[in-house]
Each structure stands twice: as C-alpha cells, then as structure tokens.
Amino acid sequence: MKITVRLFAFFREGRFIEEQLEYPDRTTVAGVINDLGIDINAVGVTMISSRHCPLDAELRDGDQLGIFPMIGGG
C-alpha cells in the first residue's frame, strides 16, 4: 500500500518534508516511525488524514500520516 508521510519540525532534518512511501498491509503508525529511525519517545502527535490517531493505528492505502514532535517550552 502507498501512504503519504509528512514530517514536521526537526523530524525533517536529514529526512524529508513529505514523501509517498510503500508499506505492507497492516502497517501501524509506530511501524512507520520506527522504519524512519525516529525515536518513538520524541513523538508528540500523530495524525491520519488530519485526525489524531494512536501509535497502534493501522494505516490504509492512500492515507496521509503526519508525525509531529513533542513541543517543549516554558
């Protein structure tokens, strides 16, 4: 299946902003994050087609996955 992955903030460094990638059926959000070499503990928000989703959500062909880092401040 093909999904579009959009990375935000420092997750883009050394990777990409948006790319269409091929994954096997039943791939989860966490599976994509791990495949991209992103520290799962640094992820703040994940969205499938502009809707918040859990890390164990399964992706479907044509989905758009957004991965946002934790935001710190104070």
Helices and strands as residue ranges (DSSP letters): E 2-7, G 9-12, E 18-22, H 29-35, G 40-42, E 43-48, E 51-52, E 64-69
